[in-house]
Amino acid sequence: MHKLDDFFERITNYLLGKESASEREDLYELYDRIEESETLNKKQQIDVAVKAKQRILSTIYQEQKINERFIRLRWISAAAAVLILVGGVYWFTGQHQHEVSMEELARVVPAKKHAVMILPTGEVVNIDSIPLAQSIQVGNTIIARDASGEITYKSIQAGDNSIYALQTPHSATSEIRLSDGTKVLLNAASKLYYPAQFGEGDRIVRLEGEAYFQVTKTSSHSRFIVESKDQRTIVLGTKFNVKAYDHDWAIWTTLEEGSVRVVTNQNNDRNVVLSSGQQAVYESAELRKQTVDLESALGWTKGLFYFDGTNTADVLRQIERWYDIDITYKEDKTDAQYSGKIPRNLPLNKLIDLLTYADFKVDPRINAENRINLIIN
């Protein structure tokens, strides 16, 4: 296959959500190489973009049962991704004069994996200070990071059930394996409280923010309970996600595999049992369940912001936390529906380019608190 044909094929699969994890990684690396290369001049970049868009549009029109609006949105997303992937053909020009320069926006990048561990003594350990595949001892605690960056911990004090905490800043995630083998992926600006060792009975952790859990079943079949603001999520062994940020208007519990029970703190009789692909929403003292698209609801665990056509405001809040910026969203197009996915590893300027091509109007400014504020409508 010709190199350009292969390039177009990768982009097409990406936009249609048919790419594999390895293909997605290759595409991101290809973009980085193209961006750093000076082998494509402006005319060549535009020629490649036009050809790629034609190929993608042809593929989209071949799909069955896609309405006119959805095709239009795919076209917008295709144009955005192609132009970004071939080296950023579009940039803000002189007519878009803002207080924030593109150079400043380009310096705002996600930190990937990063966290601090707060020991029972109150001592704070920067996890980044522990080399990969090594461990350190702090007091009675041994903290280790494996080659992938996953954290494990162990108290050398027998019967220790004191409480630890793992905290992520904005723009970073972290993974930890608890003493029972349960694996937790902690999203940005989140905090997980957990014991040094789980004793007999229920295994209880407390979450502030968002985390994805892969719970290990125990021989005693003890329940694993995630306490978050206003609710508890009770499981035996399963994969699920809890999003419970303090400033969000609801709590979302999404089940990928197994079964969970979600119980409100105000009333134990107010509960729902979820099956795979279902989500509990606790809002204004009301608890309900609904069916969701797991790829969209769990997009952050795959390194993506995922617009599903209905969740624009929520995804913009994710972007706000991820880049540690402020966003003012002026929703003046009530009939607009945005769909598509954006990698979470982009510098802020590239993310703005994608939003702009998806028909958002983005006005970056510095606010009174000297923070970047994206005014979006």
Backbone torsions as a table, in degrees:
resi	resn	phi	psi	omega
1	MET	NA	137.2	177.4
2	HIS	-62.0	148.7	-176.0
3	LYS	-58.2	-43.5	-179.5
4	LEU	-66.9	-38.8	177.5
5	ASP	-60.9	-41.0	177.9
6	ASP	-63.3	-40.8	179.1
7	PHE	-62.1	-46.8	179.8
8	PHE	-62.7	-39.9	-179.5
9	GLU	-61.8	-41.4	179.5
10	ARG	-63.4	-44.9	-179.9
11	ILE	-63.2	-43.1	179.7
12	THR	-58.6	-49.2	179.2
13	ASN	-60.1	-39.9	-179.5
14	TYR	-62.0	-48.0	-176.8
15	LEU	-67.9	-30.4	179.4
16	LEU	-87.7	1.6	178.1
17	GLY	71.2	25.7	-176.5
18	LYS	-107.4	4.5	-176.0
19	GLU	-79.1	151.5	173.5
20	SER	-84.3	169.3	179.9
21	ALA	-61.1	-41.3	-179.1
22	SER	-68.8	-37.6	177.7
23	GLU	-65.3	-37.7	178.5
24	ARG	-64.8	-42.0	178.0
25	GLU	-62.2	-43.4	179.6
26	ASP	-61.2	-38.5	-178.6
27	LEU	-66.7	-41.7	178.4
28	TYR	-63.7	-41.3	179.3
29	GLU	-66.1	-37.6	178.7
30	LEU	-62.6	-42.2	177.6
31	TYR	-59.4	-45.0	-180.0
32	ASP	-60.7	-40.2	-179.1
33	ARG	-67.8	-41.0	179.7
34	ILE	-64.0	-41.2	-177.3
35	GLU	-63.1	-38.3	-178.0
36	GLU	-78.4	-15.9	-177.2
37	SER	-85.4	149.4	176.5
38	GLU	-113.3	20.1	-176.5
39	THR	-78.8	-19.3	178.6
40	LEU	-102.8	118.9	174.5
41	ASN	-82.5	178.8	-174.5
42	LYS	-58.3	-46.6	-178.1
43	LYS	-62.7	-41.3	179.7
44	GLN	-64.8	-39.0	178.5
45	GLN	-61.0	-45.2	-178.5
46	ILE	-65.9	-40.9	178.5
47	ASP	-60.4	-44.5	178.8
48	VAL	-63.1	-43.1	-179.0
49	ALA	-61.0	-44.7	-178.6
50	VAL	-62.6	-46.4	179.9
51	LYS	-62.4	-41.1	-179.6
52	ALA	-66.0	-41.6	179.6
53	LYS	-62.9	-40.5	178.9
54	GLN	-61.6	-42.0	-179.6
55	ARG	-64.9	-44.6	-178.7
56	ILE	-65.7	-43.5	-178.7
57	LEU	-62.7	-39.1	177.3
58	SER	-60.9	-41.8	179.0
59	THR	-64.8	-42.6	-178.6
60	ILE	-62.6	-41.9	-178.5
61	TYR	-67.2	-20.1	178.7
62	GLN	-78.2	-19.0	179.6
63	GLU	-68.0	144.6	-178.5
64	GLN	-92.3	154.2	172.3
65	LYS	59.1	39.2	175.8
66	ILE	-111.9	122.5	-176.6
67	ASN	-76.6	168.7	-173.5
68	GLU	-61.0	-39.8	-178.7
69	ARG	-64.7	-42.3	-177.9
70	PHE	-66.2	-38.0	177.4
71	ILE	-62.0	-41.4	179.6
72	ARG	-61.9	-42.0	-179.7
73	LEU	-66.7	-38.9	177.4
74	ARG	-61.2	-40.1	179.8
75	TRP	-61.9	-43.7	179.0
76	ILE	-61.7	-45.5	-179.9
77	SER	-64.2	-38.9	179.3
78	ALA	-62.1	-46.8	179.2
79	ALA	-59.3	-41.7	-179.0
80	ALA	-62.9	-50.7	-175.4
81	ALA	-65.3	-40.8	-178.9
82	VAL	-63.0	-46.2	-177.3
83	LEU	-65.0	-36.3	176.8
84	ILE	-68.9	-43.3	-175.2
85	LEU	-67.4	-28.1	-179.4
86	VAL	-90.8	14.2	169.2
87	GLY	116.7	17.2	175.8
88	GLY	74.1	56.4	179.8
89	VAL	-60.9	-38.1	-179.1
90	TYR	-93.9	132.6	171.8
91	TRP	-137.7	155.4	175.1
92	PHE	-58.7	133.0	-178.6
93	THR	-102.0	-174.7	-175.2
94	GLY	-60.9	-23.0	-177.7
95	GLN	-75.2	-13.2	177.4
96	HIS	-105.9	79.0	-178.1
97	GLN	-94.6	115.5	-179.8
98	HIS	-125.6	168.7	-179.9
99	GLU	-74.9	-13.4	-179.3
100	VAL	-106.8	123.0	179.9
101	SER	-80.7	158.5	176.9
102	MET	-62.6	-31.6	178.1
103	GLU	-63.8	-41.4	178.0
104	GLU	-64.2	-43.0	-179.7
105	LEU	-65.7	-35.6	-179.7
106	ALA	-66.6	-23.8	-179.7
107	ARG	-80.5	-10.5	179.0
108	VAL	-87.5	103.5	-176.1
109	VAL	-130.2	150.2	176.1
110	PRO	-64.9	151.3	-178.4
111	ALA	-94.8	0.9	-178.0
112	LYS	59.8	-130.5	-175.8
113	LYS	-83.6	125.8	178.2
114	HIS	-166.2	142.2	179.1
115	ALA	-166.5	166.5	169.2
116	VAL	-122.4	147.4	175.2
117	MET	-109.0	130.8	179.1
118	ILE	-103.8	114.6	-176.4
119	LEU	-78.6	162.7	178.9
120	PRO	-56.2	-25.6	179.4
121	THR	-77.6	-9.5	-175.3
122	GLY	95.4	-7.6	179.5
123	GLU	-69.4	139.0	-178.2
124	VAL	-105.9	126.7	-179.8
125	VAL	-112.3	121.8	174.8
126	ASN	-76.3	113.9	-175.8
127	ILE	-62.1	-30.9	-180.0
128	ASP	-63.9	-18.0	179.8
129	SER	-77.2	-9.2	178.7
130	ILE	-95.2	116.8	179.5
131	PRO	-60.7	150.6	176.9
132	LEU	-59.6	143.8	179.3
133	ALA	63.1	25.5	177.0
134	GLN	-136.1	171.4	-179.4
135	SER	-138.6	160.3	174.7
136	ILE	-133.4	158.2	174.7
137	GLN	-114.6	126.7	176.6
138	VAL	-123.8	108.6	-175.1
139	GLY	62.3	-125.1	179.2
140	ASN	-93.7	14.3	-174.1
141	THR	-118.1	131.0	172.5
142	ILE	-105.2	121.1	-179.2
143	ILE	-114.7	130.1	-177.6
144	ALA	-128.8	152.0	171.7
145	ARG	-124.2	131.1	177.1
146	ASP	-84.5	-175.1	-174.9
147	ALA	-63.6	-24.1	179.8
148	SER	-91.3	-6.0	-179.4
149	GLY	98.4	-3.0	178.7
150	GLU	-66.2	139.8	-175.0
151	ILE	-99.8	136.6	166.9
152	THR	-127.4	160.6	-177.2
153	TYR	-146.0	157.6	179.4
154	LYS	-154.7	132.6	174.3
155	SER	-92.9	132.1	179.4
156	ILE	-87.9	4.6	178.1
157	GLN	-97.2	117.9	-177.1
158	ALA	-60.1	138.0	176.5
159	GLY	71.1	16.5	-178.1
160	ASP	-73.4	119.2	176.2
161	ASN	-121.8	24.8	178.6
162	SER	-69.0	161.7	-170.4
163	ILE	-98.3	130.8	173.8
164	TYR	-105.9	169.3	173.8
165	ALA	-143.3	140.6	172.9
166	LEU	-115.8	128.5	-174.3
167	GLN	-129.5	130.5	176.4
168	THR	-104.6	144.0	173.4
169	PRO	-81.7	-179.0	168.4
170	HIS	-61.9	152.1	173.7
171	SER	74.3	12.6	-177.4
172	ALA	-144.9	156.1	173.0
173	THR	-125.1	170.9	177.2
174	SER	-155.6	150.6	178.5
175	GLU	-118.2	139.7	177.8
176	ILE	-140.9	144.8	174.5
177	ARG	-109.2	119.2	-176.9
178	LEU	-76.3	172.9	-172.6
179	SER	-64.5	-21.5	178.5
180	ASP	-91.1	0.2	-178.9
181	GLY	98.1	-8.9	178.1
182	THR	-63.4	135.0	-178.7
183	LYS	-104.4	134.1	-178.2
184	VAL	-128.0	128.7	172.0
185	LEU	-105.1	116.2	-174.7
186	LEU	-98.1	126.8	-179.5
187	ASN	-80.1	177.6	-176.7
188	ALA	-62.3	149.7	176.0
189	ALA	52.9	45.7	-177.1
190	SER	-129.6	163.5	-177.9
191	LYS	-146.0	130.7	179.6
192	LEU	-119.5	127.4	175.9
193	TYR	-104.0	134.1	-176.2
194	TYR	-153.2	154.9	-178.9
195	PRO	-82.3	157.5	175.5
196	ALA	-60.0	-40.5	177.0
197	GLN	-142.0	140.1	173.6
198	PHE	-81.2	130.7	177.5
199	GLY	-89.3	-159.8	176.7
200	GLU	-73.9	153.7	179.6
201	GLY	90.5	-159.3	-175.5
202	ASP	-62.3	143.3	174.3
203	ARG	-98.1	109.2	-170.5
204	ILE	-114.7	129.9	172.2
205	VAL	-127.1	162.7	179.3
206	ARG	-126.9	135.6	-174.9
207	LEU	-121.3	133.8	168.1
208	GLU	-120.1	112.5	-176.9
209	GLY	112.7	-133.9	-174.7
210	GLU	-135.0	141.3	177.7
211	ALA	-154.6	149.7	175.5
212	TYR	-109.3	126.4	-173.5
213	PHE	-112.6	136.0	167.7
214	GLN	-117.9	96.2	-169.4
215	VAL	-86.0	133.0	178.4
216	THR	-89.9	131.3	174.7
217	LYS	-72.6	145.5	178.1
218	THR	-109.2	160.3	-180.0
219	SER	-63.2	-27.0	179.7
220	SER	-86.2	-2.5	-178.4
221	HIS	56.6	35.6	178.2
222	SER	-70.3	147.8	-178.9
223	ARG	-76.9	145.9	172.9
224	PHE	-106.1	125.4	-174.5
225	ILE	-123.0	127.3	174.1
226	VAL	-104.5	113.6	175.8
227	GLU	-91.4	129.3	174.6
228	SER	-137.6	176.9	-175.3
229	LYS	-57.0	122.6	171.8
230	ASP	72.9	1.9	179.7
231	GLN	-156.0	165.7	172.9
232	ARG	-128.5	142.0	175.8
233	THR	-114.1	122.8	-170.8
234	ILE	-117.0	125.8	-177.9
235	VAL	-141.4	170.3	170.4
236	LEU	-107.2	-55.0	176.4
237	GLY	-160.2	115.7	-172.3
238	THR	-170.0	-179.5	176.1
239	LYS	-121.9	123.0	-177.2
240	PHE	-155.3	166.9	-177.3
241	ASN	-128.4	136.5	175.4
242	VAL	-122.5	127.2	175.3
243	LYS	-119.0	112.9	-173.9
244	ALA	-142.9	61.0	176.5
245	TYR	-75.5	144.9	-176.3
246	ASP	-57.8	-37.8	-172.6
247	HIS	-96.6	3.4	175.7
248	ASP	-80.2	156.0	-175.1
249	TRP	-82.3	-6.6	-179.1
250	ALA	-154.1	173.0	171.8
251	ILE	-116.3	131.0	-179.2
252	TRP	-115.5	126.7	175.1
253	THR	-120.0	117.9	-173.4
254	THR	-116.7	129.3	-177.6
255	LEU	-103.5	123.8	175.7
256	GLU	-92.9	-38.3	-173.1
257	GLU	-152.1	138.7	176.3
258	GLY	95.1	-140.6	-178.5
259	SER	-150.8	139.7	176.3
260	VAL	-137.2	156.5	173.3
261	ARG	-116.8	129.8	177.8
262	VAL	-109.1	125.0	-175.2
263	VAL	-123.7	135.6	177.5
264	THR	-81.0	150.6	179.8
265	ASN	-71.5	-27.2	-177.0
266	GLN	-74.6	-29.7	-173.2
267	ASN	-152.4	111.4	-179.7
268	ASN	-63.5	-22.6	179.6
269	ASP	-78.7	-13.6	178.9
270	ARG	-92.8	98.4	-176.7
271	ASN	-151.2	161.0	174.8
272	VAL	-135.1	149.2	175.2
273	VAL	-108.6	127.7	-176.8
274	LEU	-102.7	143.9	169.0
275	SER	-107.6	168.7	-177.7
276	SER	-53.5	132.7	179.5
277	GLY	87.0	5.3	178.2
278	GLN	-107.9	158.8	-177.4
279	GLN	-136.5	135.8	172.4
280	ALA	-95.6	135.7	177.9
281	VAL	-122.5	118.8	178.7
282	TYR	-108.1	110.9	-173.6
283	GLU	-141.9	129.1	176.6
284	SER	51.7	47.3	177.6
285	ALA	65.9	12.2	177.0
286	GLU	-114.6	135.6	-179.7
287	LEU	-114.8	126.1	179.1
288	ARG	-139.3	165.4	176.1
289	LYS	-126.9	153.1	-178.1
290	GLN	-149.3	159.9	175.7
291	THR	-87.3	137.1	-176.7
292	VAL	-131.6	164.1	171.2
293	ASP	-85.0	113.5	-175.3
294	LEU	-63.7	-34.6	-179.8
295	GLU	-61.4	-37.4	178.4
296	SER	-75.1	-48.2	-175.0
297	ALA	-65.8	-30.9	-177.3
298	LEU	-109.2	18.5	-177.0
299	GLY	-55.6	-35.4	-177.4
300	TRP	-62.4	-30.4	-179.7
301	THR	-71.6	-16.9	177.4
302	LYS	-103.7	9.7	178.1
303	GLY	79.1	32.8	-176.2
304	LEU	-132.9	144.8	160.1
305	PHE	-91.1	128.3	-171.4
306	TYR	-124.2	105.0	173.7
307	PHE	-83.9	123.1	-178.4
308	ASP	-106.3	9.2	179.8
309	GLY	97.4	-12.7	-178.6
310	THR	-130.1	-8.9	-167.5
311	ASN	-116.2	29.8	-174.3
312	THR	-54.8	-50.1	-177.2
313	ALA	-61.4	-39.9	-179.3
314	ASP	-67.0	-42.1	179.4
315	VAL	-65.7	-36.8	177.5
316	LEU	-64.4	-33.0	174.3
317	ARG	-67.1	-37.3	175.6
318	GLN	-61.3	-44.1	179.3
319	ILE	-62.7	-39.8	179.3
320	GLU	-59.1	-45.5	179.5
321	ARG	-70.2	-39.6	-173.5
322	TRP	-66.3	-39.9	-178.2
323	TYR	-98.4	0.8	-178.8
324	ASP	53.1	53.3	178.3
325	ILE	-129.1	176.8	173.6
326	ASP	-106.8	144.9	176.5
327	ILE	-130.1	128.4	172.7
328	THR	-107.0	112.2	-175.2
329	TYR	-103.5	114.6	178.3
330	LYS	-103.9	98.0	-174.4
331	GLU	-85.3	82.6	-177.8
332	ASP	-102.2	4.2	176.3
333	LYS	-116.5	83.0	-171.3
334	THR	-66.1	-22.4	-178.6
335	ASP	-95.1	1.3	-177.8
336	ALA	-80.1	138.5	175.8
337	GLN	-131.6	124.9	-178.0
338	TYR	-107.8	134.3	176.2
339	SER	-138.0	146.5	-179.1
340	GLY	144.6	172.0	-178.0
341	LYS	-128.5	145.2	-178.4
342	ILE	-128.7	130.9	177.3
343	PRO	-61.6	143.4	-179.8
344	ARG	-86.8	1.9	-177.4
345	ASN	-99.7	12.0	-178.1
346	LEU	-83.0	146.1	166.9
347	PRO	-61.9	157.9	-173.3
348	LEU	-62.0	-36.0	-178.5
349	ASN	-63.4	-36.8	179.4
350	LYS	-71.9	-37.1	176.5
351	LEU	-62.6	-40.1	177.7
352	ILE	-61.3	-40.9	177.0
353	ASP	-58.4	-44.8	179.6
354	LEU	-63.1	-44.6	178.7
355	LEU	-61.8	-38.9	-179.6
356	THR	-63.5	-43.4	179.7
357	TYR	-71.4	-20.2	176.6
358	ALA	-86.3	15.8	174.0
359	ASP	79.9	14.2	168.5
360	PHE	-82.7	146.1	170.5
361	LYS	-100.3	118.1	-173.9
362	VAL	-116.8	122.8	-179.4
363	ASP	-120.4	96.6	-178.4
364	PRO	-80.6	133.7	-180.0
365	ARG	-142.8	168.1	170.5
366	ILE	-102.1	126.0	-176.7
367	ASN	-90.4	-175.5	-175.6
368	ALA	-64.1	-23.0	178.4
369	GLU	-88.8	10.6	-180.0
370	ASN	62.1	33.8	177.1
371	ARG	-114.2	152.3	175.4
372	ILE	-70.2	130.9	178.6
373	ASN	-126.8	119.0	175.8
374	LEU	-93.5	117.9	175.1
375	ILE	-92.8	113.8	-171.0
376	ILE	-122.7	133.1	170.0
377	ASN	-151.5	NA	NA
